[in-house]
Every structure is written in structure tokens, then in C-alpha cells.
Amino acid sequence: METEIITAVIGAVATLAAALIGIWFGRRPPAEDPTMQERAARIDSIARPDVGYGDVYYPSAWYETDLYWGKVGCFAWICGYHSATLMWVYTNGWSLGQNACNHGRCQSDGLSYKCYTSSNRWISGGIINGETNRNTTAVSGGCLTPYNWLSGGYDHLCNSDGAYQLWQAKAGSKWTARGDQYSFTWDDRGNYACNCNNNNDCDGDWKVPNCPPSGP
């Protein structure tokens, strides 16, 4: 118990320090900046095709992924939830690298903000990607295995996309400490994976993940 308390305190202090450093150097996290949230909404309001995957490369950048969530529906007292992310990149200022809707609603479609994860450092030669398709099972980014709302087997659900995008912010790369767009796995509130065969058939992935701590 004492170890868990100490770990929690250290994590809180690190997060606060990162936020203060960001403010001092002009890198206020977009999740805490109303202007950046309004900018994201304006970008999302521009008509665009329902595709858009592509590796986004930056020679030197600071990364942050903001997680948003909303309820999908309930059955037999069990509710499912959708998550989407805004994948921000700071070079000379913040820019929106990817608006990842993850096969459903986007951030601007009434989703609620939950948390964010950042690289907490400058990264050279970073490459990120997100699933920009909304309200479709088509796969064009993020996890590149087939999408299935009833996940299990060689497929994934939106919350595994979201979890993967958070870990990309930590790494500043689509190659994360937890795997890539085919091999990614992470156990948090559920078993998240791009390939559910690799992680207990993604049991519990209908829950929105937490944000892993910022930094490597």
C-alpha cells in the first residue's frame, strides 16, 4: 500500500511539473487550452472524405494525445463506451496531427474529455498515425487489423485504437513500448489489443482506457 501511494504521488508531481514546464515554454497542453479545443472543433467541421490515414512525420517534436469518451448503449446492465482522440504535435507551436475518430463519433460530436498522455520530451524523427474514419468499420489507420464492435479474434475495437494512440504519444512513434499497429497490447481497465488473439480476446475492451503516465 505504501509503495502504491508513493508511486501515485510521484506520478502526480511529474504530471504537475510537466504542465508547469509546458506553460513556461509556451507548451500549454491542448487539453487545458480552450483556444486549442475550439481550433480542433473548427478543423473537424470542415468537410472531408471519410478516409485519411497516413503516417505523420516530424523531424523534432513534442507529442500529446487527448482522450475523449461517450456511452454507446447498454444491455443487461452492461454499458459499452466509445473513445476517440486528438493527437497533438508541438514543433514551433501546437498543431493537430490526427483527429482520430476510431470508427465512431469524433471528439467534436459531443464526447467528453477524460485525460491526456504526452511524450514529456522532444523526440526526433517521430511518426504517428490514427484512425480518422468515423461511423464506419473501414480500417485506414491506428490498429490495422479488421474492426469489429464485438471484438475477439483477429480484430479490434475503438478503445484499443484509443489506447494505442495514447501509447504513441508516450513514444512519439507508431512503434511503441507496447507494440505497433498489429502487435499492440495493453492491460488496463480491459485487455486492449490491435489483434485480440494476442490479449485474452480483448476481454473488457468495451471500457474506455485510462491514460498511461506521460513520458517514456
C-alpha positions, 0 to 999 in steps of 0.5 A: 500500500505504501509503495502504491501511494508513493508511486501515485504521488510521484506520478502526480508531481511529474504530471504537475511539473510537466504542465508547469514546464509546458506553460513556461515554454509556451507548451500549454497542453491542448487539453487545458487550452480552450483556444486549442479545443475550439481550433480542433472543433473548427478543423473537424467541421470542415468537410472531408472524405471519410478516409485519411490515414497516413503516417505523420512525420516530424523531424523534432517534436513534442507529442500529446494525445487527448482522450475523449469518451461517450456511452454507446448503449447498454444491455443487461446492465452492461454499458459499452463506451466509445473513445476517440482522440486528438493527437497533438504535435508541438514543433514551433507551436501546437498543431493537430496531427490526427483527429482520430475518430476510431470508427465512431463519433469524433471528439467534436460530436459531443464526447467528453474529455477524460485525460491526456498522455504526452511524450514529456520530451522532444523526440526526433524523427517521430511518426504517428498515425490514427484512425480518422474514419468515423461511423464506419468499420473501414480500417485506414489507420491506428490498429490495422487489423479488421474492426469489429464492435464485438471484438475477439479474434483477429480484430479490434475495437475503438478503445484499443485504437484509443489506447494505442494512440495514447501509447504513441504519444508516450513514444512519439512513434507508431512503434511503441513500448507496447507494440505497433499497429498489429502487435499492440497490447495493453492491460488496463481497465480491459485487455486492449489489443490491435489483434485480440488473439494476442490479449485474452480476446480483448476481454473488457475492451468495451471500457474506455482506457485510462491514460498511461503516465506521460513520458517514456 
